[in-house]
Amino acid sequence: MSFFDYFRSKKEPTSAALAKERLQIIVAHERGKRNNPDYLPQMQQEIIDVIKKYVSIDQDQVKVQLDSNDDCSVLEVNVTLPD
């Protein structure tokens, strides 16, 4: 090994290494989705129905998100009301 070997670029990653890295990213992304409860879409629709009783809104104007922590879960509801 010579002095100039330190300055040469490293070998390109193999296609197998790239495929493994991409698969790990996909698996991590899917695991993140798995933590969402099954009842969340139904709860979102019920919240929209209740709001529609009092205010005329589109379904796109309501965002429901569940954030889970080790200690507690927080349900965040963002509603864009008309002027």
All heavy atoms as an XYZ file, in Angstrom:
674
protein
N       0.852     -1.169      0.000
C       0.000      0.000      0.000
C       0.898      1.232      0.000
O       1.767      1.378      0.838
C      -0.906     -0.020      1.225
C      -2.018      0.950      1.141
S      -3.005      0.953      2.644
C      -4.378     -0.001      2.109
N       0.678      2.091     -0.916
C       1.518      3.282     -1.018
C       0.818      4.483     -0.400
O      -0.343      4.434     -0.016
C       1.843      3.559     -2.489
O       0.692      4.018     -3.148
N       1.544      5.551     -0.333
C       1.035      6.798      0.228
C      -0.154      7.331     -0.559
O      -1.108      7.867      0.011
C       2.178      7.817      0.253
C       1.752      9.171      0.739
C       1.476      9.387      2.072
C       1.611     10.223     -0.150
C       1.073     10.629      2.526
C       1.218     11.469      0.291
C       0.952     11.674      1.641
N      -0.147      7.155     -1.881
C      -1.203      7.686     -2.733
C      -2.494      6.874     -2.653
O      -3.551      7.342     -3.072
C      -0.718      7.773     -4.183
C       0.375      8.779     -4.350
C       1.674      8.375     -4.622
C       0.108     10.131     -4.215
C       2.678      9.299     -4.762
C       1.117     11.064     -4.363
C       2.409     10.653     -4.628
N      -2.431      5.675     -2.118
C      -3.644      4.865     -1.969
C      -4.642      5.503     -1.008
O      -5.842      5.280     -1.096
C      -3.296      3.451     -1.491
C      -2.629      2.633     -2.577
O      -2.785      3.005     -3.766
O      -1.960      1.636     -2.248
N      -4.158      6.296     -0.086
C      -5.059      6.959      0.855
C      -5.921      8.016      0.182
O      -7.003      8.349      0.640
C      -4.264      7.606      1.985
C      -3.621      6.613      2.914
C      -2.262      6.404      2.904
C      -4.397      5.872      3.797
C      -1.666      5.493      3.754
C      -3.820      4.960      4.654
C      -2.466      4.759      4.635
O      -1.882      3.865      5.474
N      -5.446      8.564     -0.913
C      -6.166      9.627     -1.596
C      -7.066      9.125     -2.718
O      -7.868      9.876     -3.254
C      -5.176     10.659     -2.163
C      -4.391     11.333     -1.089
C      -3.046     11.046     -0.912
C      -4.990     12.246     -0.244
C      -2.318     11.667      0.077
C      -4.276     12.869      0.756
C      -2.928     12.582      0.927
N      -6.941      7.903     -3.074
C      -7.790      7.333     -4.128
C      -9.185      7.102     -3.575
O      -9.374      6.843     -2.390
C      -7.210      6.024     -4.637
C      -5.949      6.212     -5.415
C      -5.492      4.915     -5.997
N      -4.193      5.130     -6.649
C      -3.324      4.184     -6.874
N      -3.604      2.939     -6.523
N      -2.185      4.459     -7.452
N     -10.123      7.199     -4.453
C     -11.501      7.002     -4.009
C     -11.740      5.535     -3.676
O     -11.101      4.639     -4.199
C     -12.478      7.452     -5.095
O     -12.319      6.642     -6.238
N     -12.651      5.329     -2.785
C     -13.009      3.972     -2.381
C     -13.755      3.297     -3.522
O     -14.275      3.939     -4.421
C     -13.900      4.003     -1.134
C     -13.261      4.677      0.059
C     -12.221      3.813      0.674
C     -11.667      4.498      1.915
N     -10.653      3.759      2.559
N     -13.870      2.002     -3.441
C     -14.602      1.251     -4.466
C     -16.079      1.626     -4.433
O     -16.637      1.942     -3.382
C     -14.471     -0.249     -4.222
C     -13.101     -0.795     -4.498
C     -13.116     -2.298     -4.310
C     -11.754     -2.893     -4.582
N     -11.748     -4.340     -4.372
N     -16.693      1.586     -5.579
C     -18.121      1.827     -5.665
C     -18.852      0.682     -4.949
O     -18.430     -0.469     -5.030
C     -18.566      1.862     -7.131
C     -18.043      3.059     -7.885
C     -18.696      4.349     -7.445
O     -19.895      4.344     -7.135
O     -17.990      5.363     -7.396
N     -19.946      0.983     -4.256
C     -20.684     -0.094     -3.607
C     -21.271     -1.044     -4.657
O     -21.664     -0.624     -5.747
C     -21.776      0.617     -2.830
C     -21.768      2.021     -3.277
C     -20.505      2.278     -4.018
N     -21.322     -2.294     -4.300
C     -21.857     -3.288     -5.227
C     -23.362     -3.143     -5.330
O     -24.007     -2.512     -4.487
C     -21.506     -4.705     -4.748
O     -22.138     -4.923     -3.474
C     -20.011     -4.899     -4.629
N     -23.931     -3.742     -6.348
C     -25.381     -3.658     -6.520
C     -26.095     -4.371     -5.370
O     -27.177     -3.963     -4.968
C     -25.794     -4.238     -7.864
O     -25.450     -5.609     -7.947
N     -25.481     -5.405     -4.838
C     -26.084     -6.103     -3.701
C     -26.124     -5.200     -2.470
O     -27.125     -5.174     -1.738
C     -25.311     -7.378     -3.394
N     -25.074     -4.434     -2.250
C     -25.044     -3.522     -1.106
C     -26.073     -2.405     -1.274
O     -26.747     -2.021     -0.309
C     -23.653     -2.930     -0.936
N     -26.211     -1.896     -2.486
C     -27.222     -0.864     -2.749
C     -28.631     -1.410     -2.547
O     -29.490     -0.753     -1.956
C     -27.075     -0.321     -4.170
C     -25.910      0.618     -4.411
C     -25.795      0.947     -5.893
C     -26.091      1.881     -3.610
N     -28.866     -2.625     -3.038
C     -30.186     -3.238     -2.885
C     -30.500     -3.468     -1.410
O     -31.630     -3.236     -0.964
C     -30.239     -4.561     -3.651
N     -29.511     -3.900     -0.638
C     -29.714     -4.125      0.792
C     -30.049     -2.823      1.500
O     -30.955     -2.767      2.326
C     -28.460     -4.751      1.399
C     -28.568     -5.026      2.870
C     -27.286     -5.626      3.414
C     -27.377     -5.831      4.904
N     -26.126     -6.366      5.464
N     -29.337     -1.753      1.164
C     -29.595     -0.454      1.784
C     -30.995      0.058      1.443
O     -31.714      0.551      2.307
C     -28.538      0.540      1.324
C     -28.672      1.909      1.955
C     -27.605      2.870      1.472
O     -26.602      2.422      0.902
O     -27.801      4.083      1.669
N     -31.382     -0.079      0.198
C     -32.720      0.365     -0.213
C     -33.806     -0.452      0.479
O     -34.836      0.085      0.892
C     -32.856      0.261     -1.727
C     -32.040      1.292     -2.455
C     -32.115      1.123     -3.939
N     -31.265      2.096     -4.620
C     -30.842      1.973     -5.840
N     -31.187      0.927     -6.568
N     -30.080      2.896     -6.388
N     -33.590     -1.751      0.610
C     -34.563     -2.608      1.284
C     -34.695     -2.224      2.752
O     -35.802     -2.207      3.296
C     -34.160     -4.075      1.143
C     -35.118     -5.095      1.752
C     -36.497     -4.986      1.105
C     -34.571     -6.499      1.590
N     -33.589     -1.887      3.397
C     -33.638     -1.465      4.788
C     -34.445     -0.180      4.945
O     -35.205     -0.023      5.902
C     -32.226     -1.266      5.331
C     -31.486     -2.558      5.565
C     -30.039     -2.339      5.964
O     -29.467     -1.274      5.720
N     -29.440     -3.355      6.567
N     -34.312      0.729      3.998
C     -35.078      1.978      4.042
C     -36.573      1.690      3.875
O     -37.405      2.235      4.598
C     -34.576      2.955      2.964
C     -33.166      3.427      3.314
C     -35.518      4.140      2.808
C     -32.476      4.200      2.211
N     -36.913      0.821      2.950
C     -38.320      0.476      2.720
C     -38.917     -0.203      3.944
O     -40.033      0.110      4.363
C     -38.455     -0.409      1.464
C     -38.134      0.412      0.218
C     -39.844     -1.018      1.367
C     -38.014     -0.414     -1.044
N     -38.180     -1.136      4.537
C     -38.681     -1.851      5.721
C     -38.882     -0.878      6.876
O     -39.896     -0.932      7.584
C     -37.719     -2.995      6.106
C     -38.045     -3.557      7.472
C     -37.774     -4.102      5.058
N     -37.951      0.037      7.080
C     -38.094      1.023      8.147
C     -39.305      1.913      7.911
O     -40.041      2.243      8.843
C     -36.831      1.866      8.259
N     -39.537      2.288      6.664
C     -40.696      3.124      6.333
C     -42.003      2.385      6.606
O     -42.946      2.935      7.161
C     -40.603      3.554      4.869
C     -41.716      4.432      4.425
N     -41.891      5.709      4.918
C     -42.717      4.230      3.544
C     -42.953      6.244      4.354
N     -43.467      5.371      3.519
N     -42.064      1.111      6.223
C     -43.273      0.320      6.443
C     -43.518      0.063      7.921
O     -44.653      0.018      8.368
C     -43.177     -1.013      5.687
C     -43.251     -0.863      4.186
C     -44.548     -0.260      3.708
O     -45.617     -0.620      4.236
O     -44.502      0.600      2.803
N     -42.466     -0.104      8.701
C     -42.635     -0.286     10.147
C     -43.221      0.965     10.788
O     -43.991      0.884     11.728
C     -41.292     -0.607     10.800
C     -40.859     -2.016     10.603
C     -39.573     -2.295     11.336
N     -39.130     -3.647     11.067
C     -37.908     -4.080     11.258
N     -36.987     -3.257     11.721
N     -37.583     -5.321     10.992
N     -42.842      2.120     10.275
C     -43.390      3.366     10.789
C     -44.878      3.479     10.538
O     -45.619      4.014     11.356
N     -45.336      2.967      9.414
C     -46.762      2.998      9.102
C     -47.543      2.015      9.975
O     -48.702      2.230     10.278
C     -46.994      2.614      7.644
C     -46.624      3.661      6.654
C     -46.990      3.153      5.274
C     -46.595      4.066      4.180
N     -46.909      3.500      2.872
N     -46.899      0.926     10.360
C     -47.582     -0.125     11.089
C     -48.039      0.313     12.470
O     -48.971     -0.234     13.038
C     -46.658     -1.336     11.221
C     -47.362     -2.571     11.612
C     -46.497     -3.788     11.659
N     -45.139     -3.598     11.211
C     -44.168     -4.424     11.496
N     -44.382     -5.469     12.225
N     -42.940     -4.202     11.040
N     -47.404      1.340     13.033
C     -47.739      1.793     14.373
C     -49.055      2.554     14.430
O     -49.588      2.769     15.502
C     -46.615      2.667     14.931
C     -45.368      1.859     15.193
O     -45.430      0.646     15.352
N     -44.242      2.523     15.230
N     -49.572      3.002     13.291
C     -50.839      3.722     13.278
C     -51.977      2.762     13.581
O     -52.044      1.669     13.030
C     -51.082      4.383     11.923
C     -50.175      5.557     11.693
O     -49.643      6.125     12.625
N     -49.987      5.927     10.449
N     -52.887      3.158     14.455
C     -53.998      2.268     14.795
C     -54.986      2.135     13.644
O     -55.107      3.014     12.792
C     -54.636      2.958     16.000
C     -54.209      4.373     15.915
C     -52.889      4.387     15.212
N     -55.727      1.032     13.643
C     -56.693      0.761     12.581
C     -57.912      1.676     12.659
O     -58.577      1.908     11.662
C     -57.147     -0.695     12.657
C     -56.016     -1.660     12.355
O     -55.055     -1.238     11.680
O     -56.093     -2.818     12.786
N     -58.214      2.176     13.838
C     -59.416      2.980     14.014
C     -59.235      4.434     13.597
O     -60.206      5.187     13.548
C     -59.885      2.934     15.472
C     -58.870      3.459     16.462
C     -58.747      4.818     16.713
C     -58.037      2.588     17.140
C     -57.814      5.296     17.607
C     -57.103      3.059     18.042
C     -57.001      4.415     18.280
O     -56.072      4.876     19.165
N     -58.035      4.843     13.264
C     -57.786      6.253     12.960
C     -58.575      6.771     11.754
O     -59.170      7.851     11.836
C     -56.293      6.495     12.782
C     -55.851      7.949     12.802
C     -56.221      8.620     14.117
C     -54.361      8.059     12.580
N     -58.656      6.061     10.625
C     -59.467      6.588      9.509
C     -60.953      6.733      9.859
O     -61.590      7.714      9.470
C     -59.274      5.549      8.400
C     -58.000      4.868      8.728
C     -57.901      4.876     10.223
N     -61.481      5.790     10.608
C     -62.891      5.878     11.014
C     -63.091      7.056     11.966
O     -64.075      7.791     11.856
C     -63.335      4.585     11.681
C     -64.790      4.601     12.088
C     -65.203      3.316     12.789
O     -64.388      2.413     12.958
N     -66.447      3.252     13.189
N     -62.155      7.253     12.894
C     -62.246      8.375     13.820
C     -62.171      9.699     13.066
O     -62.920     10.635     13.364
C     -61.124      8.311     14.858
C     -61.192      9.428     15.884
S     -59.776      9.462     16.993
C     -60.010      7.963     17.905
N     -61.324      9.777     12.063
C     -61.209     10.989     11.266
C     -62.526     11.284     10.561
O     -62.983     12.427     10.554
C     -60.089     10.855     10.249
C     -59.927     12.079      9.374
C     -58.747     11.981      8.427
O     -58.012     11.001      8.432
N     -58.558     12.989      7.618
N     -63.158     10.282     10.004
C     -64.439     10.489      9.317
C     -65.521     10.934     10.294
O     -66.331     11.808      9.975
C     -64.871      9.214      8.586
C     -66.101      9.400      7.739
C     -65.926     10.482      6.679
O     -64.910     10.535      6.007
N     -66.904     11.356      6.551
N     -65.538     10.378     11.489
C     -66.526     10.781     12.489
C     -66.299     12.221     12.938
O     -67.262     12.966     13.149
C     -66.486      9.826     13.678
C     -67.021      8.442     13.345
C     -66.872      7.460     14.487
O     -66.352      7.834     15.559
O     -67.271      6.296     14.308
N     -65.052     12.618     13.094
C     -64.745     14.009     13.465
C     -65.206     14.955     12.365
O     -65.801     16.002     12.636
C     -63.240     14.167     13.752
C     -62.872     13.437     15.040
C     -62.850     15.642     13.830
C     -61.384     13.343     15.300
N     -64.968     14.586     11.122
C     -65.413     15.407      9.989
C     -66.930     15.520      9.971
O     -67.480     16.606      9.749
C     -64.882     14.819      8.667
C     -63.371     14.999      8.588
C     -65.561     15.472      7.465
C     -62.717     14.247      7.449
N     -67.622     14.421     10.224
C     -69.094     14.445     10.241
C     -69.633     15.373     11.328
O     -70.603     16.100     11.111
C     -69.647     13.031     10.429
C     -69.383     12.137      9.228
O     -69.112     12.675      8.129
O     -69.427     10.891      9.386
N     -69.005     15.360     12.498
C     -69.450     16.234     13.585
C     -69.201     17.691     13.241
O     -70.069     18.552     13.458
C     -68.742     15.852     14.910
C     -68.999     16.903     15.978
C     -69.189     14.488     15.384
N     -68.064     17.999     12.670
C     -67.761     19.386     12.301
C     -68.713     19.859     11.208
O     -69.166     21.005     11.222
C     -66.282     19.512     11.854
C     -65.361     19.244     13.042
C     -66.010     20.893     11.277
C     -63.904     19.152     12.674
N     -69.058     18.968     10.275
C     -69.967     19.341      9.183
C     -71.373     19.658      9.680
O     -72.133     20.330      8.987
C     -70.032     18.221      8.147
C     -68.859     18.204      7.212
C     -69.048     17.140      6.154
C     -67.945     17.164      5.137
N     -68.147     16.180      4.079
N     -71.743     19.183     10.850
C     -73.054     19.521     11.415
C     -73.161     21.019     11.687
O     -74.239     21.595     11.629
C     -73.292     18.768     12.728
C     -73.630     17.329     12.554
C     -73.902     16.709     13.917
C     -74.231     15.253     13.796
N     -74.502     14.639     15.106
N     -72.032     21.643     11.993
C     -72.040     23.029     12.418
C     -71.425     23.998     11.403
O     -71.783     25.166     11.366
C     -71.304     23.173     13.757
C     -71.920     22.311     14.828
C     -71.374     21.081     15.153
C     -73.075     22.712     15.488
C     -71.943     20.279     16.132
C     -73.667     21.915     16.466
C     -73.089     20.698     16.777
O     -73.658     19.901     17.730
N     -70.468     23.498     10.601
C     -69.755     24.363      9.661
C     -69.617     23.613      8.343
O     -69.339     22.418      8.326
C     -68.347     24.726     10.197
C     -67.599     25.590      9.205
C     -68.425     25.404     11.543
N     -69.791     24.334      7.249
C     -69.621     23.727      5.931
C     -68.130     23.696      5.577
O     -67.506     24.743      5.369
C     -70.389     24.533      4.888
O     -70.155     23.991      3.616
N     -67.573     22.489      5.529
C     -66.148     22.329      5.213
C     -65.974     21.178      4.238
O     -66.864     20.341      4.079
C     -65.296     22.059      6.468
C     -65.751     20.771      7.162
C     -65.281     23.236      7.402
C     -64.815     20.261      8.219
N     -64.823     21.164      3.584
C     -64.452     20.040      2.737
C     -63.664     19.037      3.568
O     -63.041     19.385      4.565
C     -63.574     20.498      1.564
C     -64.335     21.360      0.580
O     -65.552     21.140      0.414
O     -63.703     22.250     -0.027
N     -63.672     17.803      3.119
C     -62.954     16.760      3.838
C     -61.440     16.996      3.805
O     -60.724     16.597      4.712
C     -63.282     15.390      3.237
C     -62.824     14.235      4.080
C     -63.513     12.949      3.692
O     -64.385     12.938      2.837
N     -63.117     11.872      4.315
N     -60.963     17.690      2.778
C     -59.530     17.976      2.669
C     -59.055     18.997      3.691
O     -57.859     19.155      3.899
C     -59.208     18.494      1.268
C     -59.524     17.475      0.197
O     -59.573     16.269      0.517
O     -59.704     17.879     -0.965
N     -59.990     19.707      4.320
C     -59.633     20.756      5.257
C     -59.416     20.244      6.674
O     -59.137     21.020      7.574
C     -60.699     21.844      5.267
C     -60.807     22.569      3.942
C     -61.977     23.516      3.910
O     -63.040     23.221      4.446
N     -61.773     24.661      3.292
N     -59.537     18.936      6.883
C     -59.346     18.345      8.204
C     -58.202     17.346      8.137
O     -58.207     16.440      7.307
C     -60.634     17.645      8.690
C     -60.406     16.999     10.038
C     -61.791     18.610      8.746
N     -57.217     17.530      9.002
C     -56.084     16.615      9.101
C     -56.045     16.045     10.512
O     -56.064     16.787     11.495
C     -54.760     17.341      8.816
C     -54.711     18.034      7.481
C     -54.630     17.052      6.350
C     -54.503     17.807      5.040
N     -55.056     17.139      3.929
N     -56.012     14.731     10.615
C     -55.943     14.056     11.908
C     -54.641     13.266     11.943
O     -54.326     12.529     11.019
C     -57.154     13.120     12.111
C     -57.036     12.374     13.418
C     -58.450     13.895     12.056
N     -53.897     13.436     13.034
C     -52.612     12.755     13.174
C     -52.478     12.261     14.606
O     -52.821     12.959     15.555
C     -51.486     13.725     12.840
C     -50.121     13.114     12.887
C     -49.045     14.103     12.471
O     -49.339     15.204     12.011
N     -47.808     13.722     12.642
N     -51.969     11.051     14.767
C     -51.740     10.471     16.080
C     -50.244     10.353     16.305
O     -49.550      9.673     15.555
C     -52.397      9.093     16.182
C     -52.284      8.396     17.525
C     -53.063      9.168     18.578
C     -52.797      6.975     17.430
N     -49.739     11.040     17.322
C     -48.327     10.977     17.687
C     -48.209     10.174     18.971
O     -48.828     10.514     19.982
C     -47.745     12.378     17.898
C     -47.729     13.191     16.626
O     -47.571     12.589     15.546
O     -47.871     14.420     16.704
N     -47.424      9.116     18.925
C     -47.247      8.261     20.092
C     -45.861      8.458     20.669
O     -44.871      8.519     19.948
C     -47.441      6.800     19.711
O     -48.746      6.569     19.280
N     -45.828      8.548     21.969
C     -44.597      8.664     22.714
C     -44.519      7.465     23.647
O     -45.442      6.653     23.695
C     -44.615      9.968     23.519
C     -43.271     10.620     23.615
O     -42.268     10.035     23.228
N     -43.254     11.821     24.144
N     -43.466      7.324     24.398
C     -43.379      6.217     25.336
C     -44.431      6.335     26.433
O     -45.005      5.332     26.871
C     -41.991      6.162     25.978
C     -40.920      5.775     24.968
O     -41.269      5.106     23.973
O     -39.754      6.138     25.180
N     -44.693      7.562     26.869
C     -45.603      7.779     27.985
C     -47.048      7.980     27.573
O     -47.962      7.579     28.290
C     -45.158      8.996     28.799
C     -43.782      8.799     29.408
O     -43.397      7.632     29.619
O     -43.096      9.796     29.670
N     -47.273      8.626     26.423
C     -48.647      8.956     26.055
C     -48.790      9.075     24.547
O     -47.818      9.098     23.810
C     -49.076     10.258     26.719
S     -48.162     11.682     26.146
N     -50.040      9.161     24.106
C     -50.361      9.384     22.708
C     -51.104     10.706     22.596
O     -51.921     11.043     23.455
C     -51.235      8.256     22.162
O     -50.543      7.046     22.196
N     -50.827     11.440     21.528
C     -51.457     12.736     21.317
C     -52.192     12.696     19.989
O     -51.612     12.382     18.957
C     -50.406     13.873     21.317
C     -51.061     15.202     20.992
C     -49.679     13.922     22.638
N     -53.487     13.002     20.032
C     -54.293     13.095     18.826
C     -54.348     14.559     18.423
O     -54.839     15.403     19.165
C     -55.700     12.574     19.067
C     -56.637     12.596     17.863
C     -56.149     11.620     16.801
C     -58.040     12.261     18.277
N     -53.831     14.859     17.240
C     -53.785     16.232     16.754
C     -54.793     16.371     15.625
O     -54.752     15.615     14.653
C     -52.389     16.553     16.253
C     -52.217     17.948     15.739
C     -50.802     18.214     15.254
O     -49.898     17.431     15.551
O     -50.630     19.229     14.565
N     -55.697     17.327     15.741
C     -56.709     17.594     14.724
C     -56.536     19.032     14.261
O     -56.652     19.964     15.043
C     -58.138     17.378     15.279
C     -59.170     17.655     14.203
C     -58.292     15.986     15.834
N     -56.254     19.196     12.974
C     -56.126     20.522     12.368
C     -57.284     20.726     11.409
O     -57.460     19.957     10.472
C     -54.795     20.655     11.619
C     -53.605     20.660     12.538
O     -53.642     21.281     13.586
N     -52.558     19.966     12.141
N     -58.052     21.775     11.667
C     -59.225     22.070     10.849
C     -59.060     23.478     10.290
O     -58.845     24.427     11.037
C     -60.525     21.990     11.672
C     -61.726     22.287     10.808
C     -60.648     20.638     12.347
N     -59.170     23.605      8.975
C     -59.157     24.915      8.340
C     -60.605     25.338      8.147
O     -61.333     24.775      7.344
C     -58.429     24.846      6.972
O     -57.136     24.310      7.178
C     -58.341     26.226      6.357
N     -61.021     26.333      8.920
C     -62.401     26.809      8.859
C     -62.533     27.913      7.817
O     -61.606     28.693      7.591
C     -62.830     27.351     10.225
C     -62.848     26.318     11.353
C     -63.118     27.007     12.685
C     -63.872     25.248     11.085
N     -63.690     27.991      7.178
C     -63.897     29.075      6.197
C     -63.977     30.427      6.911
O     -64.289     30.512      8.098
C     -65.232     28.711      5.547
C     -65.905     27.813      6.501
C     -64.845     27.116      7.297
N     -63.692     31.478      6.163
C     -63.710     32.838      6.761
C     -65.070     33.263      7.180
O     -66.080     33.069      6.747
C     -63.148     33.846      5.773
C     -61.656     33.585      5.547
O     -61.035     33.030      6.454
O     -61.152     33.925      4.458
